[in-house]
Structures are given as C-alpha cells and as structure tokens.
Amino acid sequence: MDTIGTDTSLTLERFLPYRLSVLSNTISRAIAEAYAERYDLSINEWRVMAIVGRYPGSSAADVAERAAMDKVAVSRAVARLLEAGRLRRRVANDDRRRSVLALSAVGRRIYERITPVLLDYEKTLLESLSERDRRQLDRILSRLTEQASSLGPPSLA
C-alpha cells in the first residue's frame, strides 16, 4: 500500500494517518448524533464522561493522556460537565494539589443510557468483518498505536 508515488507526491486518499482520521471522524460524527441532541453533549464531553465512567478518580491530565486529547479541550469539557452537574471534582487523597473526577448521579445515568447504544453501534459496525478480521484489526491497531507512540513527530529538517 504505497502512499507516496515515485515522484514523491503524497496520495492523500491512501495516506494512513489521513484514512484513520477520516474513519475516526465519520464514526465519531455518527455516534455523536446518538447523544448530542438528546443529552446536549459534545464529542469531547462524551469522551471525558466515557473515560471517567471507566476510570473513576482520573484527573483531567489522566483523561487527556488516555484519550490522546489536547489538555485545553479536556479542561473545557470538564468545566462544562461540572457546570451541568454531570461530573464531580474532589481533591485527591494522596496528593492535595491534584483533583480527581467522578461521574455524578446524573452523569452516571446518562453514561448508563448511552453506553449500550454505542456498544450496539460498534457491534453493527464490526459485523462487516469476520471474527478473524476483528482480531487482526485489534492487533494491528495496538501495534500501530505502540509504534506511533514510540516514534514521536517526524523530522522535517
């Protein structure tokens, strides 16, 4: 799968980062329709809720790292969720300088309503793949994530 031709021109439609971004954006937009209108949640707000729902006691920095999100975007989402009463923030027991997040009762109810819908969506999406393909996709995504993390940014010098 060549992304760069012999003339060193970039074939964007075959460039892996572009293709992954388009796929992610397509899926995220479709999923966002399930919760944006009904619960007035942005994609970033849902991602924060999903991470805090899975990992209660996470800090905003933990959320940013787990989601590979910009810290400013996480901070804005956290602020909106706190204001809406969907998150609670408290001082960490082990470090008084650090605050940790948890879903509020309202946030937990929303999380428990949205999660099954999204899992069904994922199931339907993956039905286009065989079980073998699904396992292979999982392995490939894990390897690419690990490799991308170890590479860092490309040198443009």
C-alpha positions in Angstrom: 0.0 0.0 0.0 2.1 2.9 -1.3 1.1 6.4 -0.1 3.9 8.1 -1.8 4.4 7.7 -5.6 7.7 7.5 -7.4 7.5 11.3 -7.9 7.3 11.7 -4.1 3.8 13.2 -4.3 1.5 12.4 -1.5 -1.6 10.4 -2.4 -3.8 11.6 0.4 -6.5 9.1 0.0 -4.0 6.3 0.6 -2.1 8.0 3.4 -2.7 6.1 6.6 -3.0 9.0 9.0 -5.5 10.7 6.8 -7.5 7.5 6.3 -7.6 6.8 10.0 -8.6 10.4 10.7 -11.5 10.2 8.1 -12.7 6.9 9.6 -12.5 8.2 13.2 -14.3 11.4 12.2 -17.0 9.6 10.3 -17.7 7.2 13.2 -17.5 9.9 15.8 -20.0 12.1 14.0 -22.4 9.2 13.6 -22.1 8.3 17.3 -22.3 11.9 18.4 -25.8 12.1 16.9 -26.9 9.5 19.4 -26.1 11.7 22.4 -25.6 15.3 21.1 -29.2 16.1 20.6 -30.8 14.2 23.4 -28.2 14.9 26.1 -26.6 18.1 24.8 -23.1 16.6 24.9 -20.2 17.3 22.6 -17.8 14.6 21.4 -15.2 15.8 23.8 -17.6 15.9 26.7 -18.7 12.3 26.0 -15.1 11.2 25.7 -14.4 12.7 29.2 -17.5 11.0 30.6 -16.6 7.7 29.0 -13.1 7.8 30.5 -14.2 8.9 33.9 -17.0 6.3 33.8 -14.5 3.6 33.1 -11.7 5.0 35.3 -13.3 7.0 38.2 -10.8 9.0 40.1 -8.9 10.1 37.0 -7.5 13.6 36.8 -8.1 15.9 33.8 -4.5 15.1 32.8 -5.2 11.4 33.1 -8.2 11.9 30.8 -6.1 13.8 28.3 -3.5 11.1 28.2 -5.9 8.2 27.9 -7.9 9.9 25.1 -4.8 11.5 23.4 -6.8 14.8 23.6 -5.5 18.3 24.0 -5.4 19.4 27.6 -7.3 22.6 26.8 -10.1 20.6 25.1 -10.3 18.3 28.2 -10.3 21.3 30.5 -13.2 22.9 28.6 -15.2 19.7 28.5 -14.6 19.1 32.2 -15.8 22.7 33.0 -19.0 22.2 31.0 -19.7 18.8 32.6 -19.1 20.2 36.1 -21.4 23.1 35.4 -24.1 20.8 34.1 -23.8 18.6 37.2 -22.6 15.6 35.2 -19.2 15.4 36.9 -17.9 15.8 40.5 -14.5 17.0 41.3 -12.7 16.4 44.6 -9.2 16.7 46.0 -7.1 13.5 45.7 -6.5 11.7 48.9 -2.8 11.0 48.1 -2.0 14.5 46.7 -3.8 17.5 47.9 -2.6 19.5 44.9 -4.4 17.2 42.4 -8.1 17.0 41.8 -9.8 13.9 40.6 -13.1 13.4 38.7 -16.1 11.1 39.0 -19.4 10.9 37.4 -22.2 12.5 39.4 -25.5 10.5 39.8 -26.9 12.4 36.8 -23.7 11.7 34.8 -23.8 8.0 35.7 -27.4 7.7 34.5 -26.5 9.3 31.2 -23.4 7.1 30.9 -25.5 4.0 31.5 -28.1 5.0 28.9 -25.5 5.9 26.2 -23.1 3.1 26.6 -25.3 0.2 25.4 -26.3 2.2 22.4 -22.7 2.8 21.5 -21.8 -0.9 22.1 -24.6 -1.9 19.7 -23.3 0.6 17.1 -19.8 -0.9 17.4 -21.2 -4.4 17.1 -23.1 -3.5 13.9 -20.1 -1.7 12.5 -17.8 -4.7 13.1 -20.4 -7.1 11.6 -18.8 -6.3 8.2 -15.7 -8.1 9.4 -15.1 -11.8 10.1 -14.1 -12.8 13.6 -10.6 -13.3 12.3 -10.5 -9.9 10.7 -11.7 -8.3 14.0 -8.9 -10.0 16.0 -6.4 -8.9 13.3 -7.7 -5.3 13.3 -7.3 -5.2 17.1 -3.7 -6.5 16.8 -2.9 -4.0 14.0 -4.4 -1.0 15.9 -2.5 -2.0 19.0 0.8 -2.3 17.1 0.3 1.0 15.2 -0.6 2.8 18.4 2.5 1.5 20.2 4.7 2.3 17.2 3.3 5.8 16.8 3.9 6.4 20.5 7.5 5.4 20.3 8.2 7.3 17.0 7.3 10.8 18.1 6.9 13.5 15.4 8.7 13.2 12.0 11.7 15.3 11.4 11.0 17.9 8.8 14.6 19.3 8.7 
